[in-house]
Amino acid sequence: MADDLWTAVDRYIADVMIPADPVLDAALEASERAGLPRIAVSPPQGKLLHILARSQGARTILEIGTLGGYSTIWLARALPPNGRLVTLEADPRHAEVARANFRQGHLDHVIDLRLGKALDTLPQIAAEGLGPFDLVFIDADKESIIHYFEWSLRLTKPGSTIIVDNVVRNGAVIDPASTDPMVRGVRAFNERLTREPRVTATAIQTVGGKGYDGFTIALVLG
């Protein structure tokens, strides 16, 4: 009953506050046709990312985990004319769909998609001097989330924001005995986060069309 209500409210919010968008709608449809996992952020979550990026005045964004590029498009649209977004994707099929979606949205000149495992491409990005990034969005495998966070700290500056998706795991995150590697990855990240003096952070639970989950939002300090 609660799931049905949450989904209905999500649809209501999207209908009222997020007008139909041919580019975003087409990106979801292309991902569906290609058989990509249905794990992209919801429209309200995508717009939240967009608003956070705009309110921060982000000029450079790093995304870890592209999928079909739906969240990437939301974030890229928040950038100023000279802004740049680098997104990392390990799966060639996902990257192919995402690149087509970026071209469809006339954003391929703004978005730099790097194909390969993020733990391989992140050192390359650092070596190229592409940072510091104003905002980092981590939405990839949770087993490696602590490593993505470490790299995010290296590639940001005071005032940057690091956002991590899927940190509640339908409530399973509170179970210290969980054997699920994704839950264990999130818990390890949380423990690391609480020991890191360079950030201040909180987590927000989310419900709706994507089920019961949440975001962590961390502000990089001096």
N, C-alpha and C positions, 0 to 999 in steps of 0.2 A: 504493500500500500504506500509506504513512504517513498520507495523508488519511483513509483508511478507519479506521485505528487511532485517530487523533485524534478522529474523529466518534464512534466507539464509546465512547471514554473520556469524552467530553463527555456522552453519553447516560447512562453509568453514574453520573457525578457528579450529573447532574440527578435521576436516579431515586433516588439514595441521600440527597442533601442538600436537594433542592428538591421538596417534596410537590406533587402536582397542585393547581392553584389555579384555580377556575372563572373568576375575573375576568381573570387573566393569560392563561389559555388562550383565553378568549372574545375577548380583544383581538387575539391572533394570528390567530384564525379569522376575525374580522371584517376584518382587514387583508388576509388572503388572498382572501376573497370579493370585496373591493372592488378587487382587482388591484393593491394597493400593492406596491412593490418589496420583495423578501424580504431586507431589509438591517437589520432590527432586531437589537439585541444578542441574544446567546444567553441562555438562562436562567441559566447560571452567571455570565455577565458582568452580567446585570441584578441578580443578588443581590450581586455584588461592589460595584456602584454603591450599592445599598441599605446594605450594611455600611459602606462608606466614609462615606456621609452620616450614618449613625447614630453611628459611632465618633467623628465630628467634632462631633456634637451640632448638626448644621445646622438652622437655623430658617428660613432663606431659601435657595432654590435657583433658579438660572437655567439653563434648558436651551435650547440653540440647535440646532434641528432636532428636530421632534416625531415625524414620520412618523405611525404609527397610535397612538402614545402608550404603547407597551409599556414602554420605558425610563422614561417619565414616571411611570407607575404605580409602578414599583419605587422611584423616588426619592421620590415623594409619600408613600408609605407609611412612609418613614423619618422624616418630619417629626413634631414634637410637635403637640398639638392646635391650637395657635395658629400653626403654621407656614404658609408660603406658597411656592408654586412658580410661576414664570413660565416658560412655554415658547413658543418662537417657531417658526412654520411658514409657509413661503412658498406652499405648494400648497393651494388651497381644498378639494380632494377629500381630501387627507390630513387636513386640519384637521377636516373633517366626520366622518370615521371616528374620529379621536382624541376629539372631543367626545362622541360616542356611547359610546365606551369608558370615558371618565371618568364619565359618568352611570351606566353599568352598574356601575361600581366604587364608586359613591357618593363620588367624589372631586372632582366638579365644583365644590364649594365651596372646595376647597383649591387648585385649579389654575386659573391665569389664562392662557388660550391667546391669543396675539396673532398675528393673521393678517397676513402681509406679508413682504417681504424683510427679513432680519435687519438688514442695514445701514441700513434705514429705521426699523425698530422699536427698535433699540438706542438711538439718540439720544432717542427718545420716552421710553423707560424711564428713561434718565438724567435727562431733564428733569422727569419725575414724581417723582424722588427715591426710586425703589423700592429702590435699593441701600443699603448694600453687601450683596452676597450672600455667604453662607458657602461655597457650592459652586457652581461653574459646570461644566456638562457640554456640550461642543461636539461635535456629531455632525451636521454639515451639510456643504455643498460644500467640498471641500478647497482649491479655487482661492482662496477668500476667508478661509481659516483664519487667516492672519496678521492680518487686520482684526478677526476675531472675538476673537482673543487680545488685541489692543490694547484693545478695548472691555471685555473681561473684566477687564483690569487696572484700568480706570477704575471698574468696578462691583463691585470686591471690596475687601478690607481685609487687613491682616496677620493671618495665621492661616487665611485662606480657601484653598480648594483649587480648582484648575482642572484638569479632566480632558478630554482630547482623544482621540476614537476614530479608528480606521482610519489609524494613522500609519506602518504598516510596508508596506502595499500589496503583500502577497505577496512581500516582499523587494525590490521595485523601488525602494524609497526609497534604496538604496545606490548607485543608478546616476546619476551626475552628468550624464550625457548624455541622460537620459530626456526625451522630448518630451510625455509624458502630463501634462496640466495638473494632475491631482490629485496626482501624484508631485511635480511641481515646486512645488505649493502646500505640501505637507508639508515639503519640503526648505527652502523659504523660511521657513516657520514655525520649523523647527529652528535655522536660522542666526540668526533673530531671538531665539529663546529663549536661546541661548548668550550673547547680548550683553546680556541683561536682568538687571540686578543685583537687581531687586525680587522675583525668584523663584528657587527651587532646584527642579530637576526631574530626572526620569528617565523612561525609556520601557521598557515591558515587552512582550515579544513574546507573542502569544496564538495558540493553535492550537485546532482543534475543529470543531464544526458550521458555524462561520462562516468556515472556511478559515484562512489564515495571515495574521495582521495584528497589531495591538498598540494599546496605550494609552500616552499621555503623561500623567503626573501631576505637577503643579507646585504647590508650596506658596508662597503669597504671603508674603514677608518684610516686615520693617519698612521 
